């Protein structure tokens, strides 16, 4: 009878997500910027530019494909919908500012699933202004499992757009927020 190879008592580091955190950059990461009619367009413009400069690929993702009108009249073209490009194709979402946009996204099941599943998979979420209501609607906690404040989602408003973009890029570069891990997972 042939001798069986001994099973390793520790898993291979190459197979562990926690052992492969990446290089801290966001080059090639896919960023979903959720849109509906009524978001603050200038803020979205800044959030399209900063990740591109860092090598990421931001995409406007709407409840449907097509053109949306921002609060200031700017036109935003969603090249993806949450139905045809679901949450798992993206490394991090951005939830838009603008009361009208939030009111359009809040009752949409795809929007809520998008945000909730990104959170459940420990992704960084950038939450702009009025979209903090979307976090509450999706049941996303603002604290870590141990009760301490969660540094993500990142909360921002138009007054700190540049800092928010910088913080978001740094957080996405860390890959997943492992401090959110629970066993069993939150639901």
DACOR-V540699 format. One record per residue. N is the residue number from 1. D_FIRST is the distance of its C-alpha to the first C-alpha in whole Angstrom. Layout:
n/d_first
N/D_FIRST
N/D_FIRST
//
This chain:
n/d_first
1/0
2/4
3/6
4/9
5/13
6/15
7/18
8/21
9/24
10/27
11/27
12/28
13/32
14/32
15/31
16/34
17/37
18/39
19/37
20/39
21/43
22/44
23/47
24/50
25/51
26/52
27/52
28/50
29/50
30/52
31/55
32/56
33/60
34/61
35/64
36/66
37/70
38/72
39/70
40/71
41/71
42/72
43/69
44/67
45/68
46/67
47/64
48/63
49/64
50/62
51/59
52/60
53/61
54/58
55/56
56/55
57/55
58/58
59/58
60/61
61/59
62/61
63/61
64/62
65/62
66/66
67/69
68/69
69/73
70/73
71/75
72/77
73/77
74/74
75/72
76/68
77/66
78/63
79/61
80/58
81/58
82/56
83/55
84/54
85/52
86/51
87/50
88/47
89/48
90/50
91/49
92/52
93/55
94/59
95/61
96/65
97/68
98/71
99/72
100/72
101/69
102/67
103/69
104/67
105/64
106/64
107/64
108/61
109/58
110/56
111/58
112/57
113/53
114/53
115/55
116/53
117/49
118/50
119/51
120/47
121/45
122/47
123/49
124/53
125/56
126/59
127/62
128/65
129/68
130/69
131/65
132/64
133/65
134/62
135/60
136/61
137/61
138/58
139/57
140/56
141/56
142/58
143/56
144/52
145/50
146/51
147/55
148/56
149/58
150/56
151/56
152/55
153/57
154/59
155/63
156/66
157/69
158/71
159/73
160/69
161/68
162/67
163/66
164/64
165/62
166/61
167/60
168/58
169/57
170/55
171/54
172/52
173/51
174/49
175/47
176/46
177/48
178/45
179/47
180/48
181/44
182/44
183/41
184/41
185/43
186/47
187/48
//
